[in-house]
């Protein structure tokens, strides 16, 4: 049924349960697992960078390295479970890059994590998971991870 699954990650606690769910689904369906991190262009393009130093590199490089580390950690767990993986880091607007990757890689199911927050928080800010689920033309599963407020 599913040959290619996508797990976007943003390194937050909201993706904890989604990681387990995606690896389990990939095992059950004998599917490839694509693990995607998007370096948020808004985060580094709006930052002047004057006072930010991370091993002599700017914020963009630091975010990219953190994303690569997060993706590799998930890939290692999936490979330990015997799941074929693809590690991907892109730059751009997170929900737009996730949606584009779903089409580019012909993804059958996207498993995306979301923090289980109060209704007021959701009404005010929304989330990448909400945007992906509402705009996707392919199946999306949102896996909630409870967080303390």
KOLPA-750916 format. One record per atom (N, C-alpha, C): atom name; residue in one letter; x, y, z. Coordinates in steps of 0.1 Angstrom, whole numbers, plus 5000, padded with zeros to 4 digits. Atoms other than C-alpha are relative to their C-alpha. Layout:
N
<r site="CA" code="A" x="X" y="Y" z="Z"/>
...
//
This chain:
149
<r site="N" code="X" x="5008" y="4988" z="5000"/>
<r site="CA" code="X" x="5000" y="5000" z="5000"/>
<r site="C" code="X" x="5009" y="5013" z="5000"/>
<r site="N" code="X" x="4991" y="4989" z="5000"/>
<r site="CA" code="X" x="5028" y="5024" z="5009"/>
<r site="C" code="X" x="5014" y="4996" z="4997"/>
<r site="N" code="X" x="4986" y="5004" z="5003"/>
<r site="CA" code="X" x="5062" y="5022" z="4993"/>
<r site="C" code="X" x="5010" y="5011" z="5005"/>
<r site="N" code="X" x="4991" y="4989" z="4996"/>
<r site="CA" code="X" x="5076" y="5056" z="5003"/>
<r site="C" code="X" x="4993" y="5009" z="5011"/>
<r site="N" code="X" x="5005" y="4992" z="4990"/>
<r site="CA" code="X" x="5070" y="5073" z="5036"/>
<r site="C" code="X" x="5009" y="5012" z="5003"/>
<r site="N" code="X" x="4992" y="4988" z="4997"/>
<r site="CA" code="X" x="5081" y="5108" z="5046"/>
<r site="C" code="X" x="4998" y="5004" z="5015"/>
<r site="N" code="X" x="5001" y="4995" z="4987"/>
<r site="CA" code="X" x="5089" y="5120" z="5081"/>
<r site="C" code="X" x="5008" y="5013" z="5001"/>
<r site="N" code="X" x="4994" y="4987" z="4999"/>
<r site="CA" code="X" x="5096" y="5157" z="5083"/>
<r site="C" code="X" x="5004" y="5002" z="5015"/>
<r site="N" code="X" x="4996" y="4998" z="4986"/>
<r site="CA" code="X" x="5115" y="5167" z="5115"/>
<r site="C" code="X" x="5004" y="5015" z="5002"/>
<r site="N" code="X" x="4995" y="4986" z="4996"/>
<r site="CA" code="X" x="5121" y="5201" z="5132"/>
<r site="C" code="X" x="5008" y="5000" z="5013"/>
<r site="N" code="X" x="4992" y="5002" z="4988"/>
<r site="CA" code="X" x="5140" y="5187" z="5161"/>
<r site="C" code="X" x="4993" y="5003" z="5013"/>
<r site="N" code="X" x="5008" y="4996" z="4988"/>
<r site="CA" code="X" x="5112" y="5196" z="5185"/>
<r site="C" code="X" x="4995" y="4987" z="5007"/>
<r site="N" code="X" x="5006" y="5011" z="4992"/>
<r site="CA" code="X" x="5096" y="5174" z="5212"/>
<r site="C" code="X" x="4987" y="4995" z="4993"/>
<r site="N" code="X" x="5012" y="5003" z="5006"/>
<r site="CA" code="X" x="5065" y="5174" z="5190"/>
<r site="C" code="X" x="5002" y="4988" z="4989"/>
<r site="N" code="X" x="4998" y="5011" z="5010"/>
<r site="CA" code="X" x="5081" y="5148" z="5166"/>
<r site="C" code="X" x="5004" y="4987" z="5007"/>
<r site="N" code="X" x="4996" y="5012" z="4993"/>
<r site="CA" code="X" x="5090" y="5122" z="5193"/>
<r site="C" code="X" x="4991" y="4988" z="4996"/>
<r site="N" code="X" x="5009" y="5011" z="5003"/>
<r site="CA" code="X" x="5059" y="5100" z="5188"/>
<r site="C" code="X" x="5000" y="4997" z="4985"/>
<r site="N" code="X" x="5001" y="5001" z="5015"/>
<r site="CA" code="X" x="5059" y="5106" z="5150"/>
<r site="C" code="X" x="5012" y="4991" z="4995"/>
<r site="N" code="X" x="4989" y="5008" z="5004"/>
<r site="CA" code="X" x="5094" y="5091" z="5147"/>
<r site="C" code="X" x="4997" y="4985" z="5002"/>
<r site="N" code="X" x="5003" y="5014" z="4997"/>
<r site="CA" code="X" x="5083" y="5058" z="5164"/>
<r site="C" code="X" x="4989" y="4995" z="4990"/>
<r site="N" code="X" x="5011" y="5004" z="5009"/>
<r site="CA" code="X" x="5051" y="5058" z="5143"/>
<r site="C" code="X" x="5005" y="4998" z="4986"/>
<r site="N" code="X" x="4995" y="5001" z="5014"/>
<r site="CA" code="X" x="5069" y="5064" z="5110"/>
<r site="C" code="X" x="5009" y="4987" z="4998"/>
<r site="N" code="X" x="4991" y="5012" z="5001"/>
<r site="CA" code="X" x="5096" y="5037" z="5117"/>
<r site="C" code="X" x="4991" y="4987" z="5000"/>
<r site="N" code="X" x="5009" y="5012" z="4999"/>
<r site="CA" code="X" x="5069" y="5012" z="5127"/>
<r site="C" code="X" x="4992" y="4998" z="4987"/>
<r site="N" code="X" x="5008" y="5001" z="5012"/>
<r site="CA" code="X" x="5048" y="5020" z="5096"/>
<r site="C" code="X" x="5009" y="4995" z="4988"/>
<r site="N" code="X" x="4990" y="5004" z="5011"/>
<r site="CA" code="X" x="5079" y="5017" z="5073"/>
<r site="C" code="X" x="5003" y="4985" z="5001"/>
<r site="N" code="X" x="4997" y="5014" z="4998"/>
<r site="CA" code="X" x="5087" y="4983" z="5089"/>
<r site="C" code="X" x="4988" y="4991" z="4995"/>
<r site="N" code="X" x="5012" y="5007" z="5003"/>
<r site="CA" code="X" x="5051" y="4971" z="5085"/>
<r site="C" code="X" x="4997" y="4999" z="4985"/>
<r site="N" code="X" x="5002" y="5000" z="5014"/>
<r site="CA" code="X" x="5048" y="4981" z="5049"/>
<r site="C" code="X" x="5012" y="4997" z="4991"/>
<r site="N" code="X" x="4987" y="5002" z="5008"/>
<r site="CA" code="X" x="5084" y="4973" z="5039"/>
<r site="C" code="X" x="5002" y="5012" z="4991"/>
<r site="N" code="X" x="4999" y="4988" z="5007"/>
<r site="CA" code="X" x="5086" y="5009" z="5028"/>
<r site="C" code="X" x="5013" y="5007" z="5002"/>
<r site="N" code="X" x="4989" y="4991" z="4998"/>
<r site="CA" code="X" x="5114" y="5034" z="5023"/>
<r site="C" code="X" x="4996" y="5011" z="5009"/>
<r site="N" code="X" x="5004" y="4989" z="4992"/>
<r site="CA" code="X" x="5115" y="5061" z="5049"/>
<r site="C" code="X" x="5009" y="5012" z="4997"/>
<r site="N" code="X" x="4993" y="4988" z="5003"/>
<r site="CA" code="X" x="5125" y="5096" z="5038"/>
<r site="C" code="X" x="4999" y="5009" z="5012"/>
<r site="N" code="X" x="5000" y="4992" z="4988"/>
<r site="CA" code="X" x="5136" y="5118" z="5067"/>
<r site="C" code="X" x="5005" y="5014" z="4995"/>
<r site="N" code="X" x="4998" y="4986" z="5005"/>
<r site="CA" code="X" x="5134" y="5156" z="5059"/>
<r site="C" code="X" x="5001" y="5010" z="5011"/>
<r site="N" code="X" x="4999" y="4988" z="4992"/>
<r site="CA" code="X" x="5146" y="5186" z="5077"/>
<r site="C" code="X" x="5001" y="5012" z="4991"/>
<r site="N" code="X" x="5000" y="4987" z="5007"/>
<r site="CA" code="X" x="5139" y="5221" z="5064"/>
<r site="C" code="X" x="5007" y="5011" z="5008"/>
<r site="N" code="X" x="4994" y="4988" z="4994"/>
<r site="CA" code="X" x="5163" y="5249" z="5073"/>
<r site="C" code="X" x="4991" y="5012" z="4997"/>
<r site="N" code="X" x="5010" y="4990" z="5002"/>
<r site="CA" code="X" x="5137" y="5276" z="5078"/>
<r site="C" code="X" x="5007" y="5013" z="4996"/>
<r site="N" code="X" x="4994" y="4988" z="5006"/>
<r site="CA" code="X" x="5147" y="5305" z="5055"/>
<r site="C" code="X" x="4996" y="5012" z="5008"/>
<r site="N" code="X" x="5004" y="4988" z="4993"/>
<r site="CA" code="X" x="5127" y="5330" z="5076"/>
<r site="C" code="X" x="5008" y="5001" z="5013"/>
<r site="N" code="X" x="4992" y="4999" z="4988"/>
<r site="CA" code="X" x="5148" y="5321" z="5107"/>
<r site="C" code="X" x="5013" y="5007" z="4998"/>
<r site="N" code="X" x="4987" y="4994" z="5002"/>
<r site="CA" code="X" x="5181" y="5331" z="5092"/>
<r site="C" code="X" x="5000" y="5012" z="4991"/>
<r site="N" code="X" x="5000" y="4988" z="5009"/>
<r site="CA" code="X" x="5171" y="5356" z="5066"/>
<r site="C" code="X" x="4996" y="5013" z="5007"/>
<r site="N" code="X" x="5005" y="4988" z="4992"/>
<r site="CA" code="X" x="5155" y="5379" z="5092"/>
<r site="C" code="X" x="5010" y="5003" z="5011"/>
<r site="N" code="X" x="4991" y="4998" z="4989"/>
<r site="CA" code="X" x="5184" y="5376" z="5116"/>
<r site="C" code="X" x="5013" y="5007" z="4995"/>
<r site="N" code="X" x="4989" y="4993" z="5006"/>
<r site="CA" code="X" x="5212" y="5401" z="5112"/>
<r site="C" code="X" x="5013" y="4993" z="5001"/>
<r site="N" code="X" x="4988" y="5008" z="4999"/>
<r site="CA" code="X" x="5239" y="5377" z="5124"/>
<r site="C" code="X" x="5011" y="5007" z="5006"/>
<r site="N" code="X" x="4988" y="4992" z="4995"/>
<r site="CA" code="X" x="5261" y="5404" z="5139"/>
<r site="C" code="X" x="5005" y="4994" z="5013"/>
<r site="N" code="X" x="4995" y="5005" z="4988"/>
<r site="CA" code="X" x="5262" y="5389" z="5173"/>
<r site="C" code="X" x="5000" y="4985" z="5001"/>
<r site="N" code="X" x="5002" y="5015" z="5000"/>
<r site="CA" code="X" x="5257" y="5352" z="5164"/>
<r site="C" code="X" x="5013" y="4994" z="4994"/>
<r site="N" code="X" x="4988" y="5007" z="5005"/>
<r site="CA" code="X" x="5288" y="5330" z="5161"/>
<r site="C" code="X" x="4999" y="4986" z="5005"/>
<r site="N" code="X" x="5001" y="5015" z="4997"/>
<r site="CA" code="X" x="5287" y="5292" z="5160"/>
<r site="C" code="X" x="5012" y="4994" z="4993"/>
<r site="N" code="X" x="4988" y="5006" z="5006"/>
<r site="CA" code="X" x="5322" y="5278" z="5154"/>
<r site="C" code="X" x="5004" y="5008" z="4987"/>
<r site="N" code="X" x="4996" y="4992" z="5011"/>
<r site="CA" code="X" x="5330" y="5307" z="5131"/>
<r site="C" code="X" x="4990" y="5000" z="4988"/>
<r site="N" code="X" x="5009" y="5001" z="5011"/>
<r site="CA" code="X" x="5299" y="5301" z="5110"/>
<r site="C" code="X" x="4987" y="5008" z="5004"/>
<r site="N" code="X" x="5012" y="4992" z="4997"/>
<r site="CA" code="X" x="5266" y="5320" z="5107"/>
<r site="C" code="X" x="4988" y="4991" z="5004"/>
<r site="N" code="X" x="5012" y="5007" z="4996"/>
<r site="CA" code="X" x="5231" y="5310" z="5118"/>
<r site="C" code="X" x="4995" y="4989" z="4990"/>
<r site="N" code="X" x="5005" y="5009" z="5011"/>
<r site="CA" code="X" x="5222" y="5293" z="5085"/>
<r site="C" code="X" x="5008" y="4987" z="5001"/>
<r site="N" code="X" x="4991" y="5012" z="4999"/>
<r site="CA" code="X" x="5252" y="5269" z="5088"/>
<r site="C" code="X" x="4997" y="4992" z="5013"/>
<r site="N" code="X" x="5003" y="5006" z="4988"/>
<r site="CA" code="X" x="5244" y="5262" z="5124"/>
<r site="C" code="X" x="4987" y="4992" z="5000"/>
<r site="N" code="X" x="5013" y="5006" z="5002"/>
<r site="CA" code="X" x="5208" y="5254" z="5116"/>
<r site="C" code="X" x="5001" y="4988" z="4991"/>
<r site="N" code="X" x="4998" y="5011" z="5009"/>
<r site="CA" code="X" x="5218" y="5232" z="5087"/>
<r site="C" code="X" x="5007" y="4988" z="5007"/>
<r site="N" code="X" x="4992" y="5011" z="4993"/>
<r site="CA" code="X" x="5243" y="5212" z="5109"/>
<r site="C" code="X" x="4991" y="4994" z="5010"/>
<r site="N" code="X" x="5009" y="5005" z="4990"/>
<r site="CA" code="X" x="5217" y="5208" z="5136"/>
<r site="C" code="X" x="4989" y="4991" z="4993"/>
<r site="N" code="X" x="5009" y="5008" z="5008"/>
<r site="CA" code="X" x="5192" y="5195" z="5110"/>
<r site="C" code="X" x="5006" y="4987" z="4995"/>
<r site="N" code="X" x="4993" y="5012" z="5005"/>
<r site="CA" code="X" x="5217" y="5171" z="5095"/>
<r site="C" code="X" x="5002" y="4990" z="5012"/>
<r site="N" code="X" x="4998" y="5008" z="4988"/>
<r site="CA" code="X" x="5224" y="5158" z="5130"/>
<r site="C" code="X" x="4987" y="4993" z="5004"/>
<r site="N" code="X" x="5013" y="5006" z="4996"/>
<r site="CA" code="X" x="5187" y="5153" z="5138"/>
<r site="C" code="X" x="4996" y="4990" z="4990"/>
<r site="N" code="X" x="5003" y="5009" z="5010"/>
<r site="CA" code="X" x="5181" y="5136" z="5105"/>
<r site="C" code="X" x="5008" y="4987" z="5001"/>
<r site="N" code="X" x="4991" y="5011" z="4999"/>
<r site="CA" code="X" x="5211" y="5113" z="5109"/>
<r site="C" code="X" x="4996" y="4991" z="5012"/>
<r site="N" code="X" x="5004" y="5007" z="4988"/>
<r site="CA" code="X" x="5199" y="5103" z="5144"/>
<r site="C" code="X" x="4987" y="4991" z="4997"/>
<r site="N" code="X" x="5012" y="5007" z="5004"/>
<r site="CA" code="X" x="5165" y="5093" z="5130"/>
<r site="C" code="X" x="5003" y="4989" z="4991"/>
<r site="N" code="X" x="4996" y="5010" z="5010"/>
<r site="CA" code="X" x="5180" y="5075" z="5101"/>
<r site="C" code="X" x="5007" y="4988" z="5007"/>
<r site="N" code="X" x="4993" y="5011" z="4992"/>
<r site="CA" code="X" x="5203" y="5055" z="5125"/>
<r site="C" code="X" x="4990" y="4991" z="5007"/>
<r site="N" code="X" x="5010" y="5008" z="4993"/>
<r site="CA" code="X" x="5172" y="5044" z="5145"/>
<r site="C" code="X" x="4992" y="4992" z="4990"/>
<r site="N" code="X" x="5008" y="5007" z="5010"/>
<r site="CA" code="X" x="5153" y="5034" z="5113"/>
<r site="C" code="X" x="5009" y="4989" z="4994"/>
<r site="N" code="X" x="4991" y="5011" z="5005"/>
<r site="CA" code="X" x="5183" y="5015" z="5099"/>
<r site="C" code="X" x="5002" y="4989" z="5009"/>
<r site="N" code="X" x="4998" y="5010" z="4989"/>
<r site="CA" code="X" x="5187" y="4997" z="5132"/>
<r site="C" code="X" x="4987" y="4990" z="4999"/>
<r site="N" code="X" x="5012" y="5008" z="5001"/>
<r site="CA" code="X" x="5151" y="4985" z="5126"/>
<r site="C" code="X" x="4998" y="4993" z="4987"/>
<r site="N" code="X" x="5000" y="5006" z="5013"/>
<r site="CA" code="X" x="5160" y="4974" z="5091"/>
<r site="C" code="X" x="4992" y="5007" z="4989"/>
<r site="N" code="X" x="5008" y="4992" z="5009"/>
<r site="CA" code="X" x="5142" y="5002" z="5073"/>
<r site="C" code="X" x="5010" y="5007" z="4990"/>
<r site="N" code="X" x="4992" y="4993" z="5009"/>
<r site="CA" code="X" x="5157" y="5016" z="5041"/>
<r site="C" code="X" x="4997" y="5015" z="5001"/>
<r site="N" code="X" x="5002" y="4986" z="4997"/>
<r site="CA" code="X" x="5162" y="5054" z="5045"/>
<r site="C" code="X" x="5006" y="5009" z="4990"/>
<r site="N" code="X" x="4994" y="4989" z="5008"/>
<r site="CA" code="X" x="5169" y="5086" z="5027"/>
<r site="C" code="X" x="5000" y="5012" z="5009"/>
<r site="N" code="X" x="4999" y="4988" z="4991"/>
<r site="CA" code="X" x="5182" y="5116" z="5046"/>
<r site="C" code="X" x="5001" y="5013" z="4991"/>
<r site="N" code="X" x="5001" y="4988" z="5009"/>
<r site="CA" code="X" x="5173" y="5150" z="5031"/>
<r site="C" code="X" x="5000" y="5013" z="5009"/>
<r site="N" code="X" x="5001" y="4987" z="4994"/>
<r site="CA" code="X" x="5180" y="5186" z="5042"/>
<r site="C" code="X" x="4998" y="5010" z="4989"/>
<r site="N" code="X" x="5004" y="4989" z="5009"/>
<r site="CA" code="X" x="5164" y="5215" z="5023"/>
<r site="C" code="X" x="5000" y="5013" z="5007"/>
<r site="N" code="X" x="5001" y="4987" z="4995"/>
<r site="CA" code="X" x="5163" y="5252" z="5027"/>
<r site="C" code="X" x="4987" y="5006" z="4994"/>
<r site="N" code="X" x="5012" y="4993" z="5005"/>
<r site="CA" code="X" x="5131" y="5273" z="5025"/>
<r site="C" code="X" x="4989" y="5001" z="5011"/>
<r site="N" code="X" x="5011" y="4999" z="4991"/>
<r site="CA" code="X" x="5097" y="5277" z="5041"/>
<r site="C" code="X" x="4995" y="4986" z="5003"/>
<r site="N" code="X" x="5002" y="5014" z="4997"/>
<r site="CA" code="X" x="5090" y="5245" z="5060"/>
<r site="C" code="X" x="4988" y="4993" z="4993"/>
<r site="N" code="X" x="5011" y="5007" z="5005"/>
<r site="CA" code="X" x="5055" y="5236" z="5049"/>
<r site="C" code="X" x="5001" y="4999" z="4985"/>
<r site="N" code="X" x="4999" y="5000" z="5014"/>
<r site="CA" code="X" x="5062" y="5246" z="5013"/>
<r site="C" code="X" x="5010" y="4989" z="4995"/>
<r site="N" code="X" x="4989" y="5010" z="5004"/>
<r site="CA" code="X" x="5094" y="5224" z="5011"/>
<r site="C" code="X" x="4995" y="4986" z="5003"/>
<r site="N" code="X" x="5005" y="5013" z="4997"/>
<r site="CA" code="X" x="5076" y="5195" z="5028"/>
<r site="C" code="X" x="4990" y="4996" z="4988"/>
<r site="N" code="X" x="5010" y="5003" z="5011"/>
<r site="CA" code="X" x="5047" y="5197" z="5002"/>
<r site="C" code="X" x="5007" y="4997" z="4987"/>
<r site="N" code="X" x="4993" y="5002" z="5013"/>
<r site="CA" code="X" x="5072" y="5200" z="4973"/>
<r site="C" code="X" x="5007" y="4986" z="5000"/>
<r site="N" code="X" x="4993" y="5013" z="4999"/>
<r site="CA" code="X" x="5092" y="5170" z="4986"/>
<r site="C" code="X" x="4991" y="4988" z="4998"/>
<r site="N" code="X" x="5010" y="5011" z="5002"/>
<r site="CA" code="X" x="5061" y="5149" z="4988"/>
<r site="C" code="X" x="4997" y="4997" z="4985"/>
<r site="N" code="X" x="5002" y="5002" z="5014"/>
<r site="CA" code="X" x="5056" y="5154" z="4951"/>
<r site="C" code="X" x="5013" y="4996" z="4993"/>
<r site="N" code="X" x="4987" y="5003" z="5006"/>
<r site="CA" code="X" x="5093" y="5153" z="4941"/>
<r site="C" code="X" x="5004" y="4985" z="5002"/>
<r site="N" code="X" x="4995" y="5014" z="4997"/>
<r site="CA" code="X" x="5099" y="5119" z="4958"/>
<r site="C" code="X" x="4988" y="4990" z="4999"/>
<r site="N" code="X" x="5012" y="5009" z="5002"/>
<r site="CA" code="X" x="5064" y="5105" z="4950"/>
<r site="C" code="X" x="4996" y="4993" z="5013"/>
<r site="N" code="X" x="5002" y="5006" z="4987"/>
<r site="CA" code="X" x="5057" y="5100" z="4987"/>
<r site="C" code="X" x="4985" y="4995" z="5001"/>
<r site="N" code="X" x="5013" y="5006" z="4999"/>
<r site="CA" code="X" x="5027" y="5077" z="4995"/>
<r site="C" code="X" x="4993" y="5005" z="5013"/>
<r site="N" code="X" x="5006" y="4996" z="4987"/>
<r site="CA" code="X" x="5022" y="5088" z="5032"/>
<r site="C" code="X" x="5011" y="5008" z="5007"/>
<r site="N" code="X" x="4991" y="4991" z="4991"/>
<r site="CA" code="X" x="5037" y="5116" z="5053"/>
<r site="C" code="X" x="4995" y="4999" z="5014"/>
<r site="N" code="X" x="5003" y="5001" z="4986"/>
<r site="CA" code="X" x="5039" y="5111" z="5090"/>
<r site="C" code="X" x="5007" y="5012" z="5007"/>
<r site="N" code="X" x="4994" y="4987" z="4995"/>
<r site="CA" code="X" x="5043" y="5145" z="5107"/>
<r site="C" code="X" x="4996" y="5001" z="5015"/>
<r site="N" code="X" x="5003" y="4998" z="4986"/>
<r site="CA" code="X" x="5046" y="5153" z="5144"/>
<r site="C" code="X" x="4995" y="5013" z="5003"/>
<r site="N" code="X" x="5006" y="4987" z="4996"/>
<r site="CA" code="X" x="5028" y="5180" z="5162"/>
<r site="C" code="X" x="4999" y="5000" z="5015"/>
<r site="N" code="X" x="5001" y="4999" z="4986"/>
<r site="CA" code="X" x="5028" y="5192" z="5198"/>
<r site="C" code="X" x="4985" y="5001" z="5003"/>
<r site="N" code="X" x="5014" y="5000" z="4996"/>
<r site="CA" code="X" x="4995" y="5186" z="5215"/>
<r site="C" code="X" x="4998" y="5011" z="5010"/>
<r site="N" code="X" x="5001" y="4988" z="4992"/>
<r site="CA" code="X" x="4989" y="5221" z="5228"/>
<r site="C" code="X" x="4985" y="5004" z="5002"/>
<r site="N" code="X" x="5013" y="4995" z="4997"/>
<r site="CA" code="X" x="4959" y="5240" z="5241"/>
<r site="C" code="X" x="4993" y="5007" z="4988"/>
<r site="N" code="X" x="5007" y="4994" z="5012"/>
<r site="CA" code="X" x="4932" y="5253" z="5217"/>
<r site="C" code="X" x="5003" y="5014" z="4998"/>
<r site="N" code="X" x="4997" y="4986" z="5001"/>
<r site="CA" code="X" x="4941" y="5289" z="5224"/>
<r site="C" code="X" x="5013" y="5002" z="4992"/>
<r site="N" code="X" x="4987" y="5000" z="5007"/>
<r site="CA" code="X" x="4977" y="5283" z="5212"/>
<r site="C" code="X" x="4998" y="4997" z="4985"/>
<r site="N" code="X" x="5002" y="5004" z="5013"/>
<r site="CA" code="X" x="4965" y="5266" z="5181"/>
<r site="C" code="X" x="4992" y="5011" z="4992"/>
<r site="N" code="X" x="5007" y="4990" z="5007"/>
<r site="CA" code="X" x="4940" y="5293" z="5172"/>
<r site="C" code="X" x="5008" y="5012" z="4997"/>
<r site="N" code="X" x="4992" y="4988" z="5002"/>
<r site="CA" code="X" x="4966" y="5320" z="5175"/>
<r site="C" code="X" x="5011" y="4998" z="4990"/>
<r site="N" code="X" x="4988" y="5002" z="5008"/>
<r site="CA" code="X" x="4996" y="5304" z="5157"/>
<r site="C" code="X" x="4999" y="4990" z="4989"/>
<r site="N" code="X" x="5000" y="5010" z="5010"/>
<r site="CA" code="X" x="4986" y="5273" z="5138"/>
<r site="C" code="X" x="5013" y="4992" z="5001"/>
<r site="N" code="X" x="4988" y="5008" z="5000"/>
<r site="CA" code="X" x="5014" y="5249" z="5128"/>
<r site="C" code="X" x="5004" y="4996" z="4986"/>
<r site="N" code="X" x="4996" y="5006" z="5013"/>
<r site="CA" code="X" x="5034" y="5235" z="5100"/>
<r site="C" code="X" x="4992" y="4987" z="4997"/>
<r site="N" code="X" x="5008" y="5012" z="5002"/>
<r site="CA" code="X" x="5016" y="5202" z="5105"/>
<r site="C" code="X" x="4986" y="5003" z="4995"/>
<r site="N" code="X" x="5013" y="4996" z="5004"/>
<r site="CA" code="X" x="4983" y="5219" z="5101"/>
<r site="C" code="X" x="5000" y="5005" z="4985"/>
<r site="N" code="X" x="4999" y="4995" z="5013"/>
<r site="CA" code="X" x="4994" y="5236" z="5069"/>
<r site="C" code="X" x="5002" y="4988" z="4990"/>
<r site="N" code="X" x="4997" y="5012" z="5009"/>
<r site="CA" code="X" x="5008" y="5204" z="5054"/>
<r site="C" code="X" x="4987" y="4992" z="4998"/>
<r site="N" code="X" x="5012" y="5009" z="5000"/>
<r site="CA" code="X" x="4977" y="5184" z="5063"/>
<r site="C" code="X" x="4989" y="5007" z="4991"/>
<r site="N" code="X" x="5010" y="4993" z="5008"/>
<r site="CA" code="X" x="4954" y="5211" z="5048"/>
<r site="C" code="X" x="5003" y="5002" z="4985"/>
<r site="N" code="X" x="4996" y="4997" z="5014"/>
<r site="CA" code="X" x="4973" y="5217" z="5016"/>
<r site="C" code="X" x="5005" y="4988" z="4992"/>
<r site="N" code="X" x="4995" y="5012" z="5007"/>
<r site="CA" code="X" x="4986" y="5182" z="5008"/>
<r site="C" code="X" x="4989" y="4993" z="4991"/>
<r site="N" code="X" x="5009" y="5008" z="5008"/>
<r site="CA" code="X" x="4971" y="5162" z="4980"/>
<r site="C" code="X" x="5003" y="4985" z="5001"/>
<r site="N" code="X" x="4996" y="5014" z="4997"/>
<r site="CA" code="X" x="4986" y="5130" z="4994"/>
<r site="C" code="X" x="4996" y="4997" z="5015"/>
<r site="N" code="X" x="5003" y="5003" z="4986"/>
<r site="CA" code="X" x="4978" y="5112" z="5027"/>
<r site="C" code="X" x="5010" y="5005" z="5010"/>
<r site="N" code="X" x="4992" y="4994" z="4989"/>
<r site="CA" code="X" x="4991" y="5128" z="5059"/>
<r site="C" code="X" x="4995" y="4994" z="5013"/>
<r site="N" code="X" x="5003" y="5004" z="4986"/>
<r site="CA" code="X" x="4991" y="5113" z="5094"/>
<r site="C" code="X" x="5006" y="5010" z="5009"/>
<r site="N" code="X" x="4995" y="4991" z="4990"/>
<r site="CA" code="X" x="4995" y="5138" z="5122"/>
<r site="C" code="X" x="5001" y="4992" z="5013"/>
<r site="N" code="X" x="4998" y="5007" z="4987"/>
<r site="CA" code="X" x="5010" y="5122" z="5154"/>
<r site="C" code="X" x="5002" y="5010" z="5011"/>
<r site="N" code="X" x="4999" y="4990" z="4989"/>
<r site="CA" code="X" x="5005" y="5143" z="5185"/>
<r site="C" code="X" x="5009" y="4995" z="5011"/>
<r site="N" code="X" x="4991" y="5003" z="4988"/>
<r site="CA" code="X" x="5031" y="5144" z="5213"/>
<r site="C" code="X" x="4996" y="5010" z="5010"/>
<r site="N" code="X" x="5004" y="4991" z="4990"/>
<r site="CA" code="X" x="5018" y="5159" z="5245"/>
<r site="C" code="X" x="5012" y="5008" z="5005"/>
<r site="N" code="X" x="4990" y="4992" z="4994"/>
<r site="CA" code="X" x="5039" y="5188" z="5259"/>
<r site="C" code="X" x="4995" y="5007" z="5012"/>
<r site="N" code="X" x="5004" y="4992" z="4988"/>
<r site="CA" code="X" x="5038" y="5206" z="5292"/>
<r site="C" code="X" x="5000" y="5015" z="4996"/>
<r site="N" code="X" x="5001" y="4986" z="5003"/>
<r site="CA" code="X" x="5027" y="5242" z="5289"/>
<r site="C" code="X" x="5007" y="5008" z="5010"/>
//
